Amino acid sequence: MDVQGGEERWRTAMNVVYASLAPVILVDKRYEHGFARAISQIPHASMARRNWQFVDVQQDYHGEPREGWMSGKLTFNEESPFADWVRARVADARSDARCVAHIDDSDVRTRQVQEDGQIKDGAHGSHGTKNINQVIGFVTEGYLRELADELEQLEQEMDRTNQEIERIGARKAELEAQRDLAQAVLGVDWTDIDVQSADAGIAMLHDEIERILATRPSPNSRRASGSARSGSPTRANAS
């Protein structure tokens, strides 16, 4: 069974209303003989707890879904040999519930259910879907599209998360570098640094450079000296 096409908003309520029915495995009564022995071949420690019920598929089952009730919002797999049994079972007063916008606290006779899955059944009630699996329904094209859309949204969210992780990682590395630098500066013994001697050494270098520049001959004096050396020799007087 599944919710009808126009009643999708009641899917949560459906899974809550029929939570006790959904996990039951239906077995054709013709296979009842020898079934227990066959099941015993499976190691009990390796198998999650399962419940089953034998159904006589040859029997006529009477029970019609009711308008305004959860059973009236369902559709059934008519190809299943258990369809008539399921239809009658979900419409049974012990299983069905009237669909209401808000629970009527004064109604102690009618089993009621809201869209969010809250149930009131006489003096009893329940709310919450955290540990209830969405196990009822057909595998339809619409359901597959919903899964594909949800998967795409999760992938996009994962991409955004990975980008944020990279950004945070880069910021973390930057802060660690700043911390290491600060610790290195903090660990310096400033008393070992002789600023005055360093300034005196720089002044001496400047003085030495000035002295070298002052004693270096100018280009004009070098040219004049060169001209004197390259002039014509004085011609000797003829005897």
Backbone torsions as a table, in degrees:
resi	resn	phi	psi	omega
1	MET	NA	165.4	178.7
2	ASP	-160.5	168.0	175.1
3	VAL	-75.5	149.6	177.9
4	GLN	-66.9	161.3	-175.2
5	GLY	-54.7	-39.4	-177.2
6	GLY	-90.9	7.1	-176.3
7	GLU	-118.9	27.1	-175.3
8	GLU	-58.2	-30.6	-177.9
9	ARG	-65.5	-14.2	-179.9
10	TRP	-96.0	10.2	-178.1
11	ARG	-62.6	-43.8	179.3
12	THR	-60.1	-45.1	179.7
13	ALA	-62.2	-39.1	179.7
14	MET	-60.2	-46.0	-179.0
15	ASN	-66.2	-27.7	178.1
16	VAL	-79.1	-47.6	-177.4
17	VAL	-59.0	-40.9	-176.4
18	TYR	-107.6	28.3	-178.0
19	ALA	-60.8	-34.7	-179.5
20	SER	-77.9	-22.1	-178.3
21	LEU	-88.5	-34.5	-172.9
22	ALA	-58.4	-40.5	-176.3
23	PRO	-77.1	-7.1	-175.5
24	VAL	-76.6	127.2	177.4
25	ILE	-86.6	124.3	179.3
26	LEU	-89.8	130.5	-177.5
27	VAL	-125.8	132.4	176.2
28	ASP	-57.4	128.1	-175.7
29	LYS	-59.6	-22.1	-179.7
30	ARG	-65.8	-17.6	-179.8
31	TYR	-101.9	11.2	-176.8
32	GLU	-65.2	-41.3	-179.2
33	HIS	-66.9	120.7	-180.0
34	GLY	86.8	-2.8	-178.1
35	PHE	-65.1	-46.6	-177.5
36	ALA	-60.7	-41.7	179.7
37	ARG	-63.9	-40.8	179.6
38	ALA	-65.0	-41.3	179.6
39	ILE	-64.7	-34.0	-178.5
40	SER	-64.5	-15.0	178.4
41	GLN	-71.3	-17.2	178.6
42	ILE	-87.0	123.6	178.4
43	PRO	-55.6	124.5	-174.7
44	HIS	-62.5	-30.7	-178.3
45	ALA	-72.0	-18.5	-178.2
46	SER	-97.7	0.6	-174.9
47	MET	-121.7	127.6	174.8
48	ALA	-65.4	153.6	-177.8
49	ARG	-62.8	128.2	180.0
50	ARG	-129.0	144.8	176.3
51	ASN	-115.6	144.2	177.6
52	TRP	-139.5	162.3	178.6
53	GLN	-140.8	135.1	178.3
54	PHE	-85.8	132.4	-176.5
55	VAL	-124.5	131.2	175.3
56	ASP	-82.2	99.4	-175.8
57	VAL	-72.3	-9.7	178.5
58	GLN	-86.4	-12.6	-176.7
59	GLN	-83.0	150.9	175.6
60	ASP	-88.7	128.4	179.8
61	TYR	-113.3	131.9	-177.3
62	HIS	-112.8	131.7	-180.0
63	GLY	161.0	115.3	-176.6
64	GLU	-109.1	140.6	175.6
65	PRO	-56.5	148.2	-175.9
66	ARG	-110.4	136.6	178.8
67	GLU	-63.6	133.4	179.6
68	GLY	86.4	-5.2	178.0
69	TRP	-109.9	166.6	-177.8
70	MET	-59.6	-38.5	-179.1
71	SER	-62.4	-28.7	-179.4
72	GLY	-78.1	-5.7	179.7
73	LYS	-104.4	11.3	-175.1
74	LEU	-106.7	156.7	169.7
75	THR	-124.6	154.5	-171.6
76	PHE	-125.6	149.0	177.8
77	ASN	-80.5	98.5	-175.3
78	GLU	-69.8	-12.6	177.3
79	GLU	-80.0	-14.0	-179.4
80	SER	-79.3	137.7	176.1
81	PRO	-68.2	-12.4	-179.0
82	PHE	-98.9	5.2	-174.0
83	ALA	-57.6	-45.8	-178.5
84	ASP	-65.2	-40.3	179.4
85	TRP	-64.0	-45.0	-179.7
86	VAL	-63.6	-42.8	-179.5
87	ARG	-59.8	-43.8	179.8
88	ALA	-70.5	-36.8	-176.6
89	ARG	-67.6	-43.3	-177.3
90	VAL	-72.3	-21.7	179.1
91	ALA	-88.7	-6.0	179.0
92	ASP	-64.2	143.4	-177.4
93	ALA	-59.5	-27.0	-179.6
94	ARG	-73.6	-19.6	-174.9
95	SER	-112.3	-36.5	-172.8
96	ASP	-73.3	164.5	177.4
97	ALA	-151.0	142.6	176.7
98	ARG	-74.2	134.2	-179.5
99	CYS	-86.8	120.6	-177.2
100	VAL	-129.5	155.1	176.5
101	ALA	-71.8	-38.4	179.4
102	HIS	-142.1	139.1	178.8
103	ILE	-61.0	133.1	175.2
104	ASP	-93.8	104.9	-176.8
105	ASP	-64.4	-23.5	-177.7
106	SER	-81.0	-14.8	-179.6
107	ASP	-88.0	108.2	-178.5
108	VAL	-106.1	6.1	-178.0
109	ARG	-106.4	-28.7	-172.7
110	THR	-102.4	134.5	173.5
111	ARG	-77.2	121.6	-174.5
112	GLN	-120.3	152.1	176.2
113	VAL	-143.6	139.4	174.4
114	GLN	-95.6	169.3	178.9
115	GLU	-59.9	-33.2	-177.2
116	ASP	-80.1	0.3	175.8
117	GLY	96.0	-0.7	177.1
118	GLN	-69.1	134.9	-177.2
119	ILE	-122.5	142.9	169.0
120	LYS	-128.8	124.9	-179.2
121	ASP	-131.8	92.7	-177.3
122	GLY	65.7	-120.2	-179.7
123	ALA	-89.3	0.3	-177.5
124	HIS	-108.6	154.4	177.0
125	GLY	-157.9	164.2	178.8
126	SER	-156.6	154.5	179.3
127	HIS	-152.9	149.1	178.8
128	GLY	113.1	139.3	-178.9
129	THR	-129.6	14.7	-172.6
130	LYS	-56.8	-43.4	-176.0
131	ASN	-106.2	16.3	178.8
132	ILE	-99.8	118.6	-179.3
133	ASN	-79.1	143.6	177.3
134	GLN	-83.4	83.3	-171.2
135	VAL	-104.6	-11.0	-177.2
136	ILE	-91.5	135.7	175.4
137	GLY	138.4	160.5	176.1
138	PHE	-85.5	160.7	169.2
139	VAL	-91.5	96.8	-177.3
140	THR	-109.2	170.1	177.8
141	GLU	-61.5	-39.4	178.5
142	GLY	-63.1	-41.4	179.2
143	TYR	-64.4	-41.0	178.7
144	LEU	-64.7	-37.6	177.6
145	ARG	-65.4	-39.8	177.4
146	GLU	-61.4	-42.6	178.6
147	LEU	-64.2	-40.9	-180.0
148	ALA	-64.2	-41.6	178.7
149	ASP	-64.5	-43.0	-180.0
150	GLU	-65.2	-39.3	178.3
151	LEU	-64.0	-41.8	178.9
152	GLU	-63.4	-41.8	178.5
153	GLN	-63.0	-40.2	178.9
154	LEU	-66.2	-38.2	178.5
155	GLU	-65.4	-40.8	177.5
156	GLN	-64.5	-41.4	178.0
157	GLU	-64.3	-37.5	178.6
158	MET	-66.3	-40.3	177.8
159	ASP	-61.5	-44.4	179.2
160	ARG	-63.6	-38.5	179.2
161	THR	-65.5	-42.2	179.0
162	ASN	-63.2	-39.4	177.6
163	GLN	-64.1	-40.3	179.1
164	GLU	-66.4	-37.3	178.0
165	ILE	-63.5	-42.4	178.5
166	GLU	-62.9	-42.3	180.0
167	ARG	-63.2	-44.2	-179.8
168	ILE	-65.8	-37.7	178.8
169	GLY	-63.6	-41.9	178.2
170	ALA	-65.1	-41.5	178.6
171	ARG	-65.1	-38.0	179.0
172	LYS	-62.5	-44.6	179.2
173	ALA	-63.2	-37.9	178.8
174	GLU	-64.6	-44.7	-179.8
175	LEU	-66.5	-36.7	177.9
176	GLU	-64.6	-39.7	177.9
177	ALA	-64.2	-41.5	178.1
178	GLN	-65.0	-38.8	177.8
179	ARG	-63.6	-44.1	-179.4
180	ASP	-62.9	-40.1	178.3
181	LEU	-64.7	-43.1	180.0
182	ALA	-63.4	-40.1	178.4
183	GLN	-65.9	-36.7	178.8
184	ALA	-66.4	-42.1	178.4
185	VAL	-65.9	-40.1	-179.8
186	LEU	-64.0	-30.2	-177.6
187	GLY	-83.9	-4.3	179.9
188	VAL	-73.6	132.6	175.1
189	ASP	-88.9	98.0	-173.2
190	TRP	-67.3	-16.5	178.8
191	THR	-70.2	-19.7	179.5
192	ASP	-82.5	-8.1	-177.5
193	ILE	-95.9	111.2	-177.5
194	ASP	-92.5	89.6	-178.2
195	VAL	-65.3	-38.7	-177.9
196	GLN	-64.5	-43.3	179.1
197	SER	-63.3	-38.7	178.9
198	ALA	-64.0	-41.1	178.6
199	ASP	-65.4	-39.9	179.6
200	ALA	-64.1	-40.5	178.6
201	GLY	-63.2	-39.9	178.8
202	ILE	-65.5	-40.5	179.6
203	ALA	-63.8	-40.6	178.0
204	MET	-62.0	-39.8	178.3
205	LEU	-63.8	-42.4	178.0
206	HIS	-61.9	-42.0	179.5
207	ASP	-63.2	-41.5	-179.0
208	GLU	-65.5	-39.0	177.8
209	ILE	-64.4	-41.8	179.6
210	GLU	-64.4	-38.9	179.9
211	ARG	-65.5	-41.9	179.7
212	ILE	-64.6	-41.8	-179.9
213	LEU	-66.2	-33.0	-178.0
214	ALA	-72.5	-34.1	-177.1
215	THR	-89.8	-5.0	-178.5
216	ARG	-78.6	126.7	-179.4
217	PRO	-62.1	147.9	-179.6
218	SER	-80.8	158.7	178.5
219	PRO	-60.0	-36.1	-177.2
220	ASN	-66.6	-40.0	-178.7
221	SER	-68.8	-33.5	178.3
222	ARG	-67.8	-38.0	179.4
223	ARG	-67.1	-39.9	-179.9
224	ALA	-64.9	-41.9	179.2
225	SER	-64.2	-38.5	180.0
226	GLY	-67.5	-35.5	-179.6
227	SER	-67.3	-38.5	-179.5
228	ALA	-64.7	-40.0	-178.2
229	ARG	-72.4	-28.4	-176.7
230	SER	-95.6	7.1	179.9
231	GLY	-67.4	163.8	-178.7
232	SER	-71.0	138.6	178.8
233	PRO	-69.8	150.3	-179.3
234	THR	-69.0	127.3	-177.2
235	ARG	-72.3	134.8	-179.7
236	ALA	-74.4	148.3	179.3
237	ASN	-70.9	139.5	178.9
238	ALA	-71.8	138.1	-179.5
239	SER	-84.4	NA	NA
